[in-house]
């Protein structure tokens, strides 16, 4: 039985992560909908994930200053 490693440490953070994902998608011009988004291309999904990582790195670097 495989353990799902895609669990949030704080379950209350799910809504914040969803808002963050929608914001990142909007910034790269990808239209996400609530729920299923399996119709996205790999390029679209990757650009959303990449934008999220970019914003997290920027936030971390700004916090170090």
Residue pairs with C-beta under 8 A, 6 or more apart in sequence:
8 14
8 17
20 52
20 55
21 32
21 48
21 52
22 32
24 48
24 51
24 52
24 55
25 31
25 32
25 48
25 51
27 51
28 47
28 48
28 50
28 51
30 40
30 44
30 45
30 47
30 48
32 40
32 48
37 45
40 48
